[in-house]
Amino acid sequence: MLEPDEQTRPGAPADAVEAVLQRTLEMARDGEWEEAAERLREALEDHPDSPYILCWLGVAEVELGLDGIAYERFKRALAQEPEDPVLLSTTGNALARFDDPEAEAALRTAAMVAPELPQARWMFGAYLVREGMLEKGLEELDAAVRLSPDDPVIHLERGVARALGGDLEAATHAFGQASELAPDDGWPLILLGLTWFELDELDEAVRALDEGARLRPDDLEAQVITALVLTAVGSEDRALEMLERARLRAEGVDEALVLEVEERMNAGVDAALAFLRAGLVPSSFRERLIQRP
């Protein structure tokens, strides 16, 4: 995320734009994305070519589910040829989510011109990892963690890199660090639990998955996987509770999945494990790992 209060960077915003960004940042921190987007749209009328306004508006519109128009904001922001490495990395990372080829140059430039900026290094590293350049990506992520060792996102991305590279033991360590640094975030816990499951450490897996699924109540897939793993370790009451949580989320969305999971749970431990191992965990794990930050 952009940090508009850092004015020492090259190409920092003008005072008038800075004032808008400061207020917008406050709104973003409070989750007031509708209000932030409206303020930025108004500011865009006075500063139509400001890459800061365009980029932040794109960020807000992504949060509001307006991906198409957000993409155009990011493209316009990059077209202004900004020099600010935070702006470049934020825009590049956003464009990477749309598989835009211009993302790589923006992220690489940010990492080159600001090698001491953790955001620039980890965002470039995360991009490289998902493009299959694991070794180079890890170099960037290792540099980022040295610069900002308490940033949970960096540890999470290092876990992703390790998992995609097949080093699941190292991945559990990185995901564990991420979850300790961000205890209210269920995403690293779910990744940790899936990694433990792939290592056939069911007791470790269920602890992480149970906590992660409760922190992410709208994550239907996490609920059903957790229900099945709880069944596999003999925690029938907790498994049924998690199944009911999943049923509430699945109404009108994916009720067939919940019914199939229920059948496997009723069939016993072997059926639950077979369903998990045959595809549910591997596919969920892979999809979560390749998801762009």
C-alpha positions in Angstrom: 0.0 0.0 0.0 1.1 3.5 -0.7 2.5 5.6 2.1 1.9 9.2 1.0 3.6 10.7 4.0 7.1 9.7 2.8 8.1 12.9 1.1 11.8 12.2 0.9 11.4 9.8 -2.0 12.1 10.9 -5.6 9.0 12.4 -7.2 7.1 12.9 -4.0 3.6 14.4 -4.5 2.9 18.1 -4.5 1.5 19.6 -1.3 -2.1 19.8 -2.6 -2.1 16.1 -3.6 -0.3 15.2 -0.4 -3.2 16.6 1.7 -5.7 14.5 -0.2 -3.5 11.4 0.2 -3.1 11.9 3.9 -6.9 12.0 4.4 -7.4 9.1 2.1 -4.9 7.0 4.0 -6.8 7.6 7.2 -10.0 6.5 5.5 -8.3 3.4 4.1 -7.0 2.4 7.5 -10.6 2.6 8.8 -11.9 0.6 5.9 -13.9 3.5 4.5 -13.2 2.6 0.9 -16.4 4.2 -0.6 -15.6 7.5 1.0 -11.9 7.3 0.0 -12.8 6.6 -3.6 -15.3 9.5 -3.8 -12.7 11.9 -2.4 -10.1 10.7 -4.8 -12.5 11.0 -7.8 -13.1 14.6 -6.8 -9.4 15.2 -6.5 -8.8 13.7 -9.9 -10.9 16.5 -11.5 -8.3 19.0 -10.2 -5.3 16.8 -10.8 -6.2 14.6 -13.8 -2.6 13.5 -14.4 -1.5 12.9 -10.9 -0.1 9.3 -10.7 -0.6 9.4 -6.9 -4.3 10.1 -7.2 -4.7 7.6 -10.0 -2.9 4.9 -8.2 -4.7 5.4 -4.9 -8.0 5.6 -6.6 -7.2 2.3 -8.3 -6.4 0.7 -4.9 -9.7 1.9 -3.5 -11.6 0.6 -6.5 -10.0 -2.8 -6.3 -11.2 -2.9 -2.7 -14.7 -2.1 -3.9 -14.6 -4.8 -6.6 -14.3 -2.4 -9.5 -11.4 -4.2 -11.1 -11.9 -3.1 -14.7 -11.9 0.6 -14.0 -9.1 0.2 -11.4 -6.9 -1.4 -14.0 -7.3 1.6 -16.2 -6.3 3.9 -13.3 -3.1 1.9 -12.7 -2.3 2.0 -16.4 -2.8 5.8 -16.5 -0.7 6.2 -13.4 2.2 4.3 -14.9 1.8 6.2 -18.2 2.8 9.4 -16.3 6.3 7.9 -15.9 6.5 8.3 -12.1 9.9 8.1 -10.3 8.7 7.4 -6.8 9.7 3.8 -6.0 6.7 3.3 -3.7 4.3 4.4 -6.4 6.1 2.3 -9.0 6.1 -0.9 -6.8 2.4 -0.4 -5.8 1.3 0.2 -9.4 3.5 -2.7 -10.7 2.1 -5.1 -8.1 -1.4 -4.1 -9.0 -0.8 -4.6 -12.7 0.7 -8.0 -12.0 -2.7 -9.1 -10.7 -4.0 -8.4 -14.2 -1.1 -10.2 -15.8 0.0 -7.0 -17.5 3.5 -7.2 -19.0 4.3 -3.7 -17.9 4.3 -4.9 -14.2 7.7 -6.4 -14.4 9.5 -3.2 -15.5 7.8 -1.1 -12.9 8.6 -3.5 -10.1 12.2 -4.0 -11.3 12.8 -0.3 -11.5 11.5 0.3 -8.0 13.8 -2.4 -6.5 16.8 -1.0 -8.4 16.3 2.7 -7.5 15.3 2.0 -3.9 17.2 -1.1 -2.7 16.7 -0.1 0.9 12.9 0.1 0.6 11.4 -3.2 1.9 8.2 -2.8 -0.1 10.0 -2.5 -3.4 12.1 -5.6 -2.7 9.4 -7.9 -1.5 6.9 -6.9 -4.2 9.5 -7.6 -6.9 10.5 -10.8 -5.2 6.8 -11.9 -5.0 6.4 -11.2 -8.7 9.5 -13.1 -9.7 8.5 -16.1 -7.6 5.1 -16.4 -9.3 6.8 -16.0 -12.6 8.8 -19.1 -11.9 12.1 -17.3 -11.1 12.3 -18.8 -7.5 16.0 -18.2 -6.9 16.0 -14.5 -7.9 12.7 -14.0 -6.1 14.1 -15.4 -2.9 17.1 -13.1 -3.1 14.7 -10.1 -3.2 12.6 -11.5 -0.4 15.6 -12.3 1.8 16.8 -8.8 1.3 13.4 -7.5 2.3 13.3 -9.5 5.5 16.7 -8.1 6.5 15.4 -4.6 6.0 12.1 -5.2 7.7 12.2 -8.4 9.9 8.9 -7.8 11.6 6.8 -7.4 8.5 4.4 -10.5 8.3 3.8 -10.0 4.6 7.5 -10.6 3.8 7.6 -13.8 5.8 4.4 -14.9 4.1 5.9 -14.4 0.7 9.0 -16.2 1.7 6.8 -19.1 2.7 5.1 -19.0 -0.7 8.5 -19.1 -2.4 9.7 -22.0 -0.3 6.4 -24.0 -0.9 6.5 -23.4 -4.6 10.1 -24.6 -4.6 9.1 -27.8 -2.8 10.8 -27.0 0.5 7.8 -27.5 2.7 9.7 -27.6 6.0 11.1 -24.2 5.3 7.6 -23.0 4.2 6.1 -24.0 7.6 8.7 -21.9 9.4 8.0 -18.8 7.2 4.2 -19.2 7.5 4.5 -19.7 11.2 6.5 -16.5 11.6 3.9 -14.6 9.5 1.1 -15.9 11.6 2.9 -14.9 14.9 3.5 -11.4 13.5 -0.1 -11.1 12.3 -2.2 -13.2 14.8 -5.5 -11.8 13.6 -4.9 -12.8 10.0 -6.2 -16.2 9.1 -4.5 -16.4 5.6 -1.0 -17.4 6.8 -2.5 -19.9 9.3 -4.5 -21.6 6.5 -1.4 -21.8 4.3 0.5 -23.1 7.3 -2.1 -25.8 7.9 -2.2 -26.8 4.3 1.6 -27.1 4.3 1.5 -29.3 7.4 -1.1 -31.5 5.8 1.1 -32.0 2.7 3.8 -33.1 5.1 1.3 -35.6 6.7 1.5 -33.8 10.1 -2.3 -33.9 10.8 -2.2 -32.7 14.4 -0.1 -29.6 13.4 -2.3 -29.1 10.3 -5.6 -29.2 12.3 -4.4 -26.6 14.8 -3.5 -24.1 12.2 -6.5 -24.8 10.0 -9.0 -24.6 12.8 -7.7 -21.2 14.0 -7.3 -19.9 10.4 -10.8 -20.9 9.3 -12.4 -19.2 12.3 -10.5 -16.0 11.5 -11.8 -16.2 7.9 -15.4 -17.2 8.3 -16.3 -16.3 4.7 -13.6 -18.7 3.3 -15.8 -21.6 2.4 -13.0 -23.8 1.2 -11.1 -23.4 4.4 -14.2 -24.4 6.4 -14.8 -27.6 4.5 -11.1 -28.6 4.5 -10.9 -28.0 8.2 -14.0 -30.0 8.8 -12.5 -33.0 6.9 -9.2 -32.7 8.7 -11.0 -32.6 12.1 -12.8 -35.7 11.1 -9.5 -37.4 10.2 -8.1 -36.7 13.7 -11.2 -37.9 15.5 -12.6 -34.5 16.6 -16.1 -35.2 15.5 -17.9 -32.5 17.4 -15.6 -29.7 16.1 -15.8 -31.2 12.6 -19.6 -31.0 12.7 -19.4 -27.4 14.0 -17.1 -26.4 11.1 -19.3 -28.2 8.6 -22.3 -26.1 9.8 -20.2 -23.0 9.5 -19.5 -24.0 5.9 -23.1 -24.8 5.2 -24.1 -21.2 6.3 -21.5 -19.8 3.9 -22.4 -22.1 1.0 -26.1 -21.3 0.9 -26.8 -20.3 -2.7 -23.1 -20.5 -3.6 -21.7 -24.1 -3.5 -24.1 -26.3 -1.6 -23.1 -29.3 -3.6 -19.5 -29.1 -2.1 -20.8 -29.1 1.4 -23.1 -32.1 0.7 -20.2 -34.0 -0.7 -18.0 -33.2 2.2 -20.7 -34.3 4.6 -20.9 -37.6 2.8 -17.2 -38.1 3.2 -17.3 -37.2 6.8 -20.1 -39.7 7.5 -18.1 -42.4 5.6 -15.3 -42.1 8.2 -11.6 -41.2 8.5 -10.3 -43.0 5.4 -12.9 -41.4 3.2 -12.2 -38.0 4.6 -8.5 -38.3 4.1 -8.9 -39.7 0.6 -11.0 -36.8 -0.5 -8.5 -34.3 0.9 -5.5 -36.0 -0.7 -7.1 -36.7 -4.0 -7.5 -33.1 -4.9 -9.1 -30.8 -2.4 -6.0 -29.9 -0.5 -3.5 -29.9 -3.5 -5.7 -27.7 -5.6 -6.5 -25.3 -2.8 -2.9 -25.1 -1.8 -1.7 -24.4 -5.3 -4.4 -21.8 -6.0 -3.6 -19.9 -2.8 0.2 -20.0 -3.4 -0.1 -18.5 -6.9 -2.5 -15.8 -5.8 -0.9 -12.4 -6.3 -0.4 -10.3 -3.1 
